[in-house]
Amino acid sequence: MTMLHSYDVVSGTQGSERSQDRNQSDSCQTSPIKSQHLLQGQRQVWIDHGGTLYCLKATSSGRLYLTK
């Protein structure tokens, strides 16, 4: 069983946790993307999401921050 955490990028709030059985079929499930693939050796990248720009930053402590 996997715990999924939701995060609302529009309001910047943490949602509730919910559990999910790995065998449960979910049409929205995709394979994870490695952060190294997104960052491509950079400390930050800009993401255009529906005309709004977001900045994904990697910290020296290994955390990721997504900001508008």
MOPAC internal coordinates of N, CA, C and O (Angstrom, degrees):
PM7 1SCF
backbone

  N    0.0000 0     0.00 0     0.00 0    0    0    0
  C    1.4363 1     0.00 0     0.00 0    1    0    0
  C    1.5287 1   108.26 1     0.00 0    2    1    0
  O    1.2310 1   119.94 1   -41.80 1    3    2    1
  N    1.3279 1   117.72 1   138.20 1    3    2    1
  C    1.4501 1   124.11 1  -178.10 1    5    3    2
  C    1.5190 1   110.02 1  -115.79 1    6    5    3
  O    1.2310 1   120.40 1   -42.05 1    7    6    5
  N    1.3311 1   116.85 1   137.95 1    7    6    5
  C    1.4615 1   120.61 1   174.64 1    9    7    6
  C    1.5190 1   108.46 1   -91.31 1   10    9    7
  O    1.2310 1   120.46 1   -53.35 1   11   10    9
  N    1.3242 1   116.72 1   126.65 1   11   10    9
  C    1.4483 1   121.62 1   178.05 1   13   11   10
  C    1.5184 1   108.94 1  -106.44 1   14   13   11
  O    1.2310 1   120.45 1   -45.47 1   15   14   13
  N    1.3229 1   116.75 1   134.53 1   15   14   13
  C    1.4568 1   122.67 1   179.01 1   17   15   14
  C    1.5190 1   107.26 1  -111.70 1   18   17   15
  O    1.2310 1   120.35 1   -49.09 1   19   18   17
  N    1.3154 1   116.94 1   130.91 1   19   18   17
  C    1.4508 1   119.42 1   178.55 1   21   19   18
  C    1.5200 1   109.81 1   -99.98 1   22   21   19
  O    1.2310 1   120.86 1   -31.27 1   23   22   21
  N    1.3201 1   115.96 1   148.73 1   23   22   21
  C    1.4529 1   122.20 1   178.19 1   25   23   22
  C    1.5169 1   107.68 1  -140.32 1   26   25   23
  O    1.2310 1   120.37 1   -53.01 1   27   26   25
  N    1.3031 1   116.89 1   126.99 1   27   26   25
  C    1.4591 1   122.32 1  -179.32 1   29   27   26
  C    1.5203 1   107.96 1   -91.86 1   30   29   27
  O    1.2310 1   120.17 1   -73.08 1   31   30   29
  N    1.3558 1   117.27 1   106.92 1   31   30   29
  C    1.4572 1   120.76 1  -177.25 1   33   31   30
  C    1.5210 1   111.88 1   -70.45 1   34   33   31
  O    1.2310 1   119.89 1   158.09 1   35   34   33
  N    1.3212 1   117.81 1   -21.91 1   35   34   33
  C    1.4604 1   120.13 1   179.99 1   37   35   34
  C    1.5219 1   110.91 1   -74.13 1   38   37   35
  O    1.2310 1   120.24 1   129.70 1   39   38   37
  N    1.3404 1   117.14 1   -50.30 1   39   38   37
  C    1.4604 1   120.02 1  -178.48 1   41   39   38
  C    1.5270 1   112.71 1   -91.16 1   42   41   39
  O    1.2310 1   120.18 1   164.43 1   43   42   41
  N    1.3500 1   117.26 1   -15.57 1   43   42   41
  C    1.4590 1   121.05 1  -179.60 1   45   43   42
  C    1.5054 1   113.63 1    74.19 1   46   45   43
  O    1.2310 1   120.42 1  -153.08 1   47   46   45
  N    1.3337 1   116.79 1    26.92 1   47   46   45
  C    1.4624 1   119.97 1  -178.65 1   49   47   46
  C    1.5223 1   110.91 1  -110.16 1   50   49   47
  O    1.2310 1   121.52 1   -29.36 1   51   50   49
  N    1.3204 1   114.70 1   150.64 1   51   50   49
  C    1.4511 1   122.02 1   176.71 1   53   51   50
  C    1.5136 1   108.56 1   -83.78 1   54   53   51
  O    1.2310 1   120.40 1   -49.69 1   55   54   53
  N    1.3164 1   116.84 1   130.31 1   55   54   53
  C    1.4575 1   120.77 1   178.52 1   57   55   54
  C    1.5066 1   111.62 1   -88.54 1   58   57   55
  O    1.2310 1   121.00 1    13.33 1   59   58   57
  N    1.2900 1   115.70 1  -166.67 1   59   58   57
  C    1.4593 1   120.11 1  -178.42 1   61   59   58
  C    1.5205 1   110.72 1   -86.48 1   62   61   59
  O    1.2310 1   121.63 1   -19.03 1   63   62   61
  N    1.3063 1   114.48 1   160.97 1   63   62   61
  C    1.4547 1   120.78 1   175.22 1   65   63   62
  C    1.5201 1   108.53 1   -88.34 1   66   65   63
  O    1.2310 1   121.18 1   -31.27 1   67   66   65
  N    1.3298 1   115.36 1   148.73 1   67   66   65
  C    1.4544 1   119.26 1   172.63 1   69   67   66
  C    1.5170 1   107.59 1  -145.49 1   70   69   67
  O    1.2310 1   121.16 1   -31.35 1   71   70   69
  N    1.3053 1   115.38 1   148.65 1   71   70   69
  C    1.4542 1   119.06 1   179.47 1   73   71   70
  C    1.5140 1   109.42 1   -95.25 1   74   73   71
  O    1.2310 1   121.72 1   -27.51 1   75   74   73
  N    1.3222 1   114.31 1   152.49 1   75   74   73
  C    1.4567 1   120.05 1   179.53 1   77   75   74
  C    1.5169 1   108.35 1  -142.34 1   78   77   75
  O    1.2310 1   121.11 1   -46.83 1   79   78   77
  N    1.2973 1   115.48 1   133.17 1   79   78   77
  C    1.4486 1   121.70 1   175.64 1   81   79   78
  C    1.5225 1   107.64 1   -77.39 1   82   81   79
  O    1.2310 1   120.01 1   -48.18 1   83   82   81
  N    1.3308 1   117.59 1   131.82 1   83   82   81
  C    1.4659 1   121.57 1  -178.44 1   85   83   82
  C    1.5253 1   112.43 1   -60.03 1   86   85   83
  O    1.2310 1   119.25 1   154.66 1   87   86   85
  N    1.3143 1   119.04 1   -25.34 1   87   86   85
  C    1.4523 1   121.80 1  -179.02 1   89   87   86
  C    1.5222 1   112.54 1   -84.06 1   90   89   87
  O    1.2310 1   119.97 1   169.73 1   91   90   89
  N    1.3224 1   117.66 1   -10.27 1   91   90   89
  C    1.4536 1   121.31 1  -178.97 1   93   91   90
  C    1.5240 1   108.80 1   -70.89 1   94   93   91
  O    1.2310 1   120.46 1   -49.51 1   95   94   93
  N    1.3499 1   116.73 1   130.49 1   95   94   93
  C    1.4503 1   118.94 1   179.45 1   97   95   94
  C    1.5168 1   108.95 1   -81.72 1   98   97   95
  O    1.2310 1   121.03 1   -43.56 1   99   98   97
  N    1.3170 1   115.64 1   136.44 1   99   98   97
  C    1.4560 1   122.37 1  -179.05 1  101   99   98
  C    1.5158 1   106.93 1  -143.62 1  102  101   99
  O    1.2310 1   120.25 1   -63.03 1  103  102  101
  N    1.3190 1   117.13 1   116.97 1  103  102  101
  C    1.4572 1   120.88 1  -175.54 1  105  103  102
  C    1.5183 1   112.24 1   -66.16 1  106  105  103
  O    1.2310 1   119.43 1   165.92 1  107  106  105
  N    1.3301 1   118.69 1   -14.08 1  107  106  105
  C    1.4607 1   121.70 1  -179.25 1  109  107  106
  C    1.5257 1   112.37 1   -91.65 1  110  109  107
  O    1.2310 1   119.49 1   172.80 1  111  110  109
  N    1.3085 1   118.57 1    -7.20 1  111  110  109
  C    1.4510 1   120.86 1  -177.67 1  113  111  110
  C    1.5143 1   110.50 1   -70.58 1  114  113  111
  O    1.2310 1   120.66 1   -44.74 1  115  114  113
  N    1.3431 1   116.35 1   135.26 1  115  114  113
  C    1.4534 1   122.78 1   174.04 1  117  115  114
  C    1.5172 1   108.27 1  -132.94 1  118  117  115
  O    1.2310 1   121.05 1   -13.76 1  119  118  117
  N    1.3144 1   115.60 1   166.24 1  119  118  117
  C    1.4593 1   120.21 1   177.29 1  121  119  118
  C    1.5224 1   109.39 1   -73.50 1  122  121  119
  O    1.2310 1   120.08 1   -36.03 1  123  122  121
  N    1.3160 1   117.46 1   143.97 1  123  122  121
  C    1.4706 1   120.05 1   178.45 1  125  123  122
  C    1.5247 1   111.20 1   -64.15 1  126  125  123
  O    1.2310 1   120.86 1   -31.59 1  127  126  125
  N    1.3210 1   115.96 1   148.41 1  127  126  125
  C    1.4587 1   122.29 1   175.68 1  129  127  126
  C    1.5181 1   107.10 1  -106.26 1  130  129  127
  O    1.2310 1   120.00 1   -51.46 1  131  130  129
  N    1.3149 1   117.60 1   128.54 1  131  130  129
  C    1.4659 1   121.72 1   179.21 1  133  131  130
  C    1.5204 1   109.40 1   -66.79 1  134  133  131
  O    1.2310 1   120.42 1   -42.86 1  135  134  133
  N    1.3242 1   116.80 1   137.14 1  135  134  133
  C    1.4597 1   120.82 1   179.44 1  137  135  134
  C    1.5280 1   111.15 1   -60.55 1  138  137  135
  O    1.2310 1   120.29 1   147.29 1  139  138  137
  N    1.3316 1   117.05 1   -32.71 1  139  138  137
  C    1.4598 1   120.57 1   178.09 1  141  139  138
  C    1.5323 1   111.06 1   -61.35 1  142  141  139
  O    1.2310 1   120.75 1   146.85 1  143  142  141
  N    1.3230 1   116.17 1   -33.15 1  143  142  141
  C    1.4647 1   120.65 1   178.39 1  145  143  142
  C    1.5252 1   110.37 1   -67.75 1  146  145  143
  O    1.2310 1   120.40 1   138.44 1  147  146  145
  N    1.3300 1   116.84 1   -41.56 1  147  146  145
  C    1.4628 1   120.78 1   178.58 1  149  147  146
  C    1.5278 1   111.75 1   -69.31 1  150  149  147
  O    1.2310 1   120.21 1   135.97 1  151  150  149
  N    1.3247 1   117.20 1   -44.03 1  151  150  149
  C    1.4587 1   121.64 1  -174.64 1  153  151  150
  C    1.5334 1   113.18 1   -79.40 1  154  153  151
  O    1.2310 1   119.61 1   152.83 1  155  154  153
  N    1.3117 1   118.34 1   -27.17 1  155  154  153
  C    1.4708 1   124.17 1   178.18 1  157  155  154
  C    1.5265 1   112.88 1    47.75 1  158  157  155
  O    1.2310 1   121.01 1  -132.20 1  159  158  157
  N    1.3316 1   115.67 1    47.80 1  159  158  157
  C    1.4628 1   121.18 1   176.57 1  161  159  158
  C    1.5204 1   114.52 1    83.28 1  162  161  159
  O    1.2310 1   119.68 1   178.80 1  163  162  161
  N    1.3015 1   118.21 1    -1.20 1  163  162  161
  C    1.4644 1   122.29 1   179.49 1  165  163  162
  C    1.5252 1   109.67 1   -95.75 1  166  165  163
  O    1.2310 1   120.22 1   -17.68 1  167  166  165
  N    1.3289 1   117.19 1   162.32 1  167  166  165
  C    1.4690 1   120.78 1   176.03 1  169  167  166
  C    1.5188 1   111.69 1   -87.20 1  170  169  167
  O    1.2310 1   120.60 1   160.19 1  171  170  169
  N    1.3408 1   116.45 1   -19.81 1  171  170  169
  C    1.4588 1   119.58 1   177.68 1  173  171  170
  C    1.5216 1   109.99 1  -149.86 1  174  173  171
  O    1.2310 1   121.39 1   -28.94 1  175  174  173
  N    1.3294 1   114.95 1   151.06 1  175  174  173
  C    1.4613 1   122.11 1   174.75 1  177  175  174
  C    1.5218 1   108.29 1  -136.10 1  178  177  175
  O    1.2310 1   121.03 1   -28.41 1  179  178  177
  N    1.3279 1   115.63 1   151.59 1  179  178  177
  C    1.4605 1   121.40 1   176.25 1  181  179  178
  C    1.5074 1   108.58 1  -100.15 1  182  181  179
  O    1.2310 1   120.67 1   -44.00 1  183  182  181
  N    1.3298 1   116.32 1   136.00 1  183  182  181
  C    1.4574 1   123.07 1  -178.73 1  185  183  182
  C    1.5237 1   108.35 1  -119.66 1  186  185  183
  O    1.2310 1   120.73 1   -54.80 1  187  186  185
  N    1.3410 1   116.21 1   125.20 1  187  186  185
  C    1.4622 1   121.17 1   175.62 1  189  187  186
  C    1.5209 1   106.82 1   -94.29 1  190  189  187
  O    1.2310 1   120.99 1   -66.52 1  191  190  189
  N    1.3241 1   115.71 1   113.48 1  191  190  189
  C    1.4642 1   121.60 1  -179.22 1  193  191  190
  C    1.5233 1   107.90 1  -120.18 1  194  193  191
  O    1.2310 1   120.76 1   -79.53 1  195  194  193
  N    1.3236 1   116.15 1   100.47 1  195  194  193
  C    1.4538 1   121.03 1   178.72 1  197  195  194
  C    1.5194 1   113.39 1    61.83 1  198  197  195
  O    1.2310 1   120.45 1  -145.68 1  199  198  197
  N    1.3285 1   116.74 1    34.32 1  199  198  197
  C    1.4537 1   120.01 1   179.71 1  201  199  198
  C    1.5144 1   114.88 1    89.13 1  202  201  199
  O    1.2310 1   120.05 1   173.21 1  203  202  201
  N    1.3269 1   117.51 1    -6.79 1  203  202  201
  C    1.4643 1   122.10 1   177.09 1  205  203  202
  C    1.5164 1   108.48 1  -104.11 1  206  205  203
  O    1.2310 1   120.58 1   -48.26 1  207  206  205
  N    1.3409 1   116.51 1   131.74 1  207  206  205
  C    1.4552 1   120.65 1   179.85 1  209  207  206
  C    1.5183 1   111.18 1   -90.16 1  210  209  207
  O    1.2310 1   120.81 1   -44.85 1  211  210  209
  N    1.3231 1   116.05 1   135.15 1  211  210  209
  C    1.4569 1   124.06 1   175.80 1  213  211  210
  C    1.5194 1   107.76 1  -124.20 1  214  213  211
  O    1.2310 1   120.41 1   -32.14 1  215  214  213
  N    1.3150 1   116.82 1   147.86 1  215  214  213
  C    1.4571 1   121.94 1   177.38 1  217  215  214
  C    1.5315 1   108.80 1  -112.03 1  218  217  215
  O    1.2310 1   120.82 1   -57.54 1  219  218  217
  N    1.3221 1   116.03 1   122.46 1  219  218  217
  C    1.4664 1   121.96 1   175.65 1  221  219  218
  C    1.5219 1   107.16 1  -101.03 1  222  221  219
  O    1.2310 1   120.34 1   -62.73 1  223  222  221
  N    1.3357 1   116.96 1   117.27 1  223  222  221
  C    1.4606 1   122.29 1  -176.90 1  225  223  222
  C    1.5203 1   110.85 1  -117.86 1  226  225  223
  O    1.2310 1   121.05 1   -40.42 1  227  226  225
  N    1.3254 1   115.59 1   139.58 1  227  226  225
  C    1.4620 1   122.12 1   173.39 1  229  227  226
  C    1.5223 1   107.75 1  -103.59 1  230  229  227
  O    1.2310 1   120.46 1   -49.80 1  231  230  229
  N    1.3241 1   116.72 1   130.20 1  231  230  229
  C    1.4642 1   120.79 1   179.69 1  233  231  230
  C    1.5186 1   110.30 1   -91.39 1  234  233  231
  O    1.2310 1   121.06 1   -13.51 1  235  234  233
  N    1.3071 1   115.58 1   166.49 1  235  234  233
  C    1.4672 1   119.99 1   178.19 1  237  235  234
  C    1.5249 1   111.70 1   -67.05 1  238  237  235
  O    1.2310 1   120.46 1   160.12 1  239  238  237
  N    1.3473 1   116.72 1   -19.88 1  239  238  237
  C    1.4689 1   120.33 1   178.80 1  241  239  238
  C    1.5325 1   112.00 1   -89.17 1  242  241  239
  O    1.2310 1   120.22 1  -177.45 1  243  242  241
  N    1.3411 1   117.19 1     2.55 1  243  242  241
  C    1.4569 1   120.54 1   175.54 1  245  243  242
  C    1.5150 1   115.36 1    91.68 1  246  245  243
  O    1.2310 1   119.81 1  -170.62 1  247  246  245
  N    1.3117 1   117.98 1     9.38 1  247  246  245
  C    1.4642 1   121.40 1   178.35 1  249  247  246
  C    1.5168 1   110.52 1   -92.19 1  250  249  247
  O    1.2310 1   121.38 1   -22.52 1  251  250  249
  N    1.3200 1   114.96 1   157.48 1  251  250  249
  C    1.4697 1   121.53 1   175.45 1  253  251  250
  C    1.5060 1   109.64 1  -113.95 1  254  253  251
  O    1.2310 1   120.39 1   -40.71 1  255  254  253
  N    1.3390 1   116.86 1   139.29 1  255  254  253
  C    1.4573 1   122.07 1   175.52 1  257  255  254
  C    1.5112 1   108.58 1  -127.47 1  258  257  255
  O    1.2310 1   120.95 1   -47.74 1  259  258  257
  N    1.3192 1   115.79 1   132.26 1  259  258  257
  C    1.4528 1   122.72 1   175.94 1  261  259  258
  C    1.5202 1   107.62 1  -113.39 1  262  261  259
  O    1.2310 1   120.46 1   -62.40 1  263  262  261
  N    1.3324 1   116.72 1   117.60 1  263  262  261
  C    1.4588 1   121.14 1  -178.65 1  265  263  262
  C    1.5171 1   110.01 1  -127.88 1  266  265  263
  O    1.2310 1   121.32 1   -21.73 1  267  266  265
  N    1.3289 1   115.08 1   158.27 1  267  266  265
  C    1.4629 1   121.53 1   175.65 1  269  267  266
  C    1.4973 1   109.47 1   -82.86 1  270  269  267
  O    1.2310 1   120.10 1   180.00 1  271  270  269

